[in-house]
Amino acid sequence: MIRLCSHLATVKKIKNVTTLYLHEDKHLSKVYDYCICSKLITKERGEMVHWTRTNRLALNPEKTELLWFCTPRRVHQLSRLPVMIGDIAIDPAAQVRLLGVIFDSTLSFGNHMSAVSRACHCQLRRIREIRRYISISAATQVVRALVVSKLDYCNGILLGLPDYQLDRLQSVLNAAARLIFNVKWHAHVTPLLRDNLHWLKIPERIAYKRCMLTYRALNDTTCPDYLSGLIHRSTRLDSCVPVDESAFGFRLHPRRSCWAKDH
């Protein structure tokens, strides 16, 4: 991963994916931002080519993608002009897939949740064909492996999204619970999730994932630097960012506060 912050670039490699991030500078004009974008990416691409050749690797220009991020009100202001990277012209894309997550220009993750819902419902239809031949315990294990694992994958990025979008994933979890106990589609699902399966709902699972990552970043020495470097302990209660307790479903009484560094 290569992160470009105005004129400062820091280089990180994550598996076999190399990503260029260019942060907008509010003091620069839009034209100047677009001009320096191509220059910075071309410069960093030269360093990537040198690194890959040194390690006997090669870049694939055909899989290179470009995506602009902005607020929904500024979508119409996005540049549609291609960015030249060396001799290759790359057109901006409407969405890109990174490590299995679909990103769009406004970070609404609507397309990503649609893809997850389709994949989960496909697995549920297959499980339904063999449900009569397996026990409740076996059905629970199969659903956890093929459906719940998809819902939990990278779900921390969905924190803060409106409820009407998360309801699409919640409907998948409800259908999975009804399939495990082989009840009708209109049966009340809350007792099944809470009392029998002991599963959290989608908003609670997202909040739990964020809490788990924060705890690991603060206490686990094996946590990657790109996570542990974002959070540090603070004993100043007046500098805390208020926490939306409604997202967790219970009141929080922390002994110490944590806040992210402002980059």
C-alpha positions in Angstrom: 0.0 0.0 0.0 1.4 3.4 -0.9 -0.2 6.4 0.7 0.2 9.8 -0.8 -0.5 12.7 1.5 0.0 15.9 -0.5 3.7 15.9 -1.2 4.6 13.2 1.4 4.4 9.5 0.5 4.7 6.5 2.8 5.1 3.0 1.4 3.5 -0.2 2.7 3.1 -3.5 1.1 0.0 -5.6 2.0 0.1 -9.1 0.5 0.0 -8.8 -3.3 -2.1 -5.6 -3.5 -0.5 -2.2 -4.0 -2.7 0.8 -3.4 -2.1 4.5 -4.1 -3.9 6.9 -1.8 -3.9 10.6 -2.7 -5.4 12.9 0.0 -7.0 16.1 -1.1 -5.4 19.3 0.2 -8.0 22.0 0.8 -5.5 24.7 0.1 -4.9 23.5 -3.4 -7.1 24.2 -6.4 -8.9 21.3 -8.2 -6.9 21.8 -11.3 -3.6 21.7 -9.4 -4.8 18.6 -7.5 -5.5 16.8 -10.7 -2.1 17.9 -12.2 0.0 16.7 -9.3 -2.0 13.5 -9.0 -0.7 12.1 -12.2 2.9 13.3 -11.4 2.9 11.7 -7.9 1.4 8.4 -9.1 3.9 8.3 -11.9 6.8 8.9 -9.5 5.6 6.3 -7.0 5.0 3.8 -9.8 8.6 4.1 -10.8 9.6 3.2 -7.2 7.2 0.3 -7.3 8.6 -1.0 -10.6 12.1 -0.9 -9.1 11.0 -2.7 -6.0 9.1 -5.4 -7.9 12.0 -6.0 -10.2 14.4 -6.3 -7.3 12.2 -9.0 -5.8 11.6 -10.7 -9.1 8.0 -9.6 -9.4 6.0 -7.7 -12.1 3.2 -5.3 -12.1 0.0 -5.9 -14.1 -1.0 -2.7 -15.8 -4.2 -4.3 -17.1 -5.6 -4.6 -13.6 -4.7 -1.1 -12.5 -7.8 0.9 -11.4 -8.5 4.5 -10.4 -11.3 5.6 -8.1 -12.1 9.1 -6.8 -13.7 9.5 -3.3 -15.9 12.4 -2.4 -19.2 13.3 -0.6 -22.5 12.6 -2.4 -22.9 16.3 -3.1 -19.6 16.5 -5.0 -20.0 13.4 -7.2 -20.9 15.6 -10.2 -17.6 17.5 -9.7 -15.4 14.4 -10.0 -13.0 14.5 -12.9 -13.8 11.9 -15.7 -10.4 12.5 -17.4 -8.0 9.6 -17.5 -4.8 9.7 -15.5 -1.6 8.9 -17.3 0.7 6.5 -15.5 3.7 6.2 -17.6 2.4 5.4 -21.1 -0.9 4.0 -19.8 -4.1 6.0 -19.6 -6.4 4.9 -16.7 -10.0 6.0 -16.7 -11.7 6.6 -13.3 -14.0 3.6 -12.3 -17.4 3.8 -10.6 -16.3 1.1 -8.1 -13.3 -1.1 -7.3 -12.8 -4.3 -5.4 -10.0 -4.3 -2.8 -9.4 -7.5 -0.7 -12.9 -8.6 -1.4 -14.6 -5.3 -0.5 -16.3 -3.2 -3.1 -15.6 0.5 -2.7 -17.6 3.2 -4.5 -17.0 6.9 -4.8 -19.2 8.0 -1.9 -18.2 5.1 0.4 -21.9 4.1 0.8 -21.0 0.4 0.4 -24.3 -0.2 -1.2 -22.9 -2.4 -4.0 -20.8 -4.3 -1.5 -23.7 -5.2 0.7 -25.7 -6.2 -2.4 -22.9 -8.6 -3.4 -22.7 -10.0 0.2 -26.5 -10.5 0.3 -26.5 -12.3 -3.0 -23.7 -14.6 -2.0 -25.3 -15.4 1.3 -28.7 -16.1 -0.1 -27.1 -18.4 -2.7 -25.5 -20.4 0.1 -28.8 -20.5 2.1 -30.6 -21.9 -0.9 -28.0 -24.7 -1.2 -28.2 -25.4 2.5 -32.0 -25.6 2.4 -31.8 -28.5 0.0 -29.9 -30.6 2.6 -31.5 -29.2 5.7 -33.8 -32.2 6.3 -30.9 -34.6 6.4 -28.8 -32.8 9.1 -29.3 -31.9 12.7 -29.6 -28.4 14.2 -26.1 -28.5 15.4 -24.7 -29.5 12.0 -26.9 -26.9 10.3 -25.5 -24.2 12.7 -21.9 -25.1 11.9 -22.6 -25.0 8.1 -24.4 -21.7 8.3 -21.6 -20.2 10.4 -19.0 -21.4 7.9 -20.7 -20.4 4.7 -23.0 -17.5 5.6 -22.1 -15.8 8.9 -18.4 -15.7 7.9 -19.4 -13.6 4.9 -21.4 -11.2 7.0 -18.5 -10.7 9.5 -15.8 -10.2 6.9 -14.5 -6.6 7.0 -17.8 -5.5 8.6 -16.0 -2.9 10.7 -16.0 -0.5 7.7 -19.8 -0.5 7.8 -19.9 1.3 11.2 -22.0 4.5 11.0 -24.1 3.5 7.9 -27.9 4.1 8.1 -30.1 1.4 9.5 -32.0 0.9 6.2 -28.8 -0.3 4.6 -27.8 -2.6 7.5 -31.3 -4.1 7.4 -30.4 -5.8 4.2 -27.7 -7.8 6.0 -29.9 -8.3 9.0 -32.5 -10.0 6.8 -29.8 -12.5 5.7 -29.0 -13.3 9.4 -32.7 -13.7 10.1 -33.2 -16.0 7.2 -30.2 -18.1 8.4 -31.7 -18.4 11.9 -35.0 -19.5 10.5 -33.3 -22.1 8.2 -31.3 -23.6 11.1 -34.5 -24.2 13.2 -36.6 -24.9 10.1 -39.4 -22.5 11.0 -41.6 -20.5 8.7 -40.4 -17.2 7.1 -42.8 -15.1 9.3 -41.7 -16.6 12.6 -40.3 -14.3 15.2 -36.6 -14.5 14.9 -35.3 -12.5 18.0 -35.7 -15.4 20.5 -33.8 -17.6 18.0 -30.9 -15.2 17.7 -30.7 -14.2 21.4 -31.7 -17.3 23.3 -30.8 -20.3 21.1 -27.9 -19.2 18.8 -26.6 -16.4 21.1 -25.8 -14.3 18.0 -25.5 -10.5 17.9 -27.5 -8.5 15.4 -25.7 -6.8 12.6 -25.2 -3.4 14.2 -23.9 -5.0 17.4 -21.6 -7.3 15.4 -20.1 -4.3 13.7 -19.6 -2.4 17.0 -18.1 -5.6 18.5 -15.6 -5.8 15.6 -14.5 -2.2 16.2 -14.1 -2.8 19.9 -12.1 -5.9 19.3 -9.7 -4.2 16.9 -9.3 -1.3 19.3 -8.5 -3.7 22.2 -5.9 -5.5 20.1 -4.3 -2.3 18.9 -3.9 -1.2 22.5 -2.9 -4.5 24.2 -1.7 -7.0 21.6 2.0 -6.7 20.7 1.4 -8.8 17.5 -1.1 -6.2 16.1 0.1 -4.7 12.8 1.7 -1.2 13.0 -0.8 0.3 10.6 -3.5 -0.4 13.3 -1.7 0.2 16.5 -0.2 3.4 15.3 -3.7 5.0 14.9 -4.8 4.7 18.5 -3.1 5.5 21.8 -4.2 5.8 25.4 -5.3 9.1 26.9 -6.3 10.0 30.4 -7.7 13.4 29.5 -11.5 13.0 29.7 -12.1 16.4 28.2 -10.4 15.3 25.0 -12.6 12.3 24.4 -14.9 12.0 21.4 -18.5 11.2 22.5 -19.5 7.6 21.9 -22.8 6.8 20.4 -24.1 4.3 22.9 -27.2 3.5 20.9 -24.9 1.7 18.3 -23.8 -0.7 21.0 -27.2 -1.4 22.6 -25.9 -0.8 26.2 -24.3 1.9 28.2 -20.5 2.3 28.2 -18.5 3.0 31.4 -14.8 3.0 30.3 -12.1 3.2 32.9 -9.9 5.1 30.4 -10.6 6.8 27.2 -9.1 6.1 23.7 -9.0 8.4 20.7 -7.5 8.2 17.3 -4.7 10.4 16.1 -5.7 13.2 13.8 -3.9 12.9 10.5 
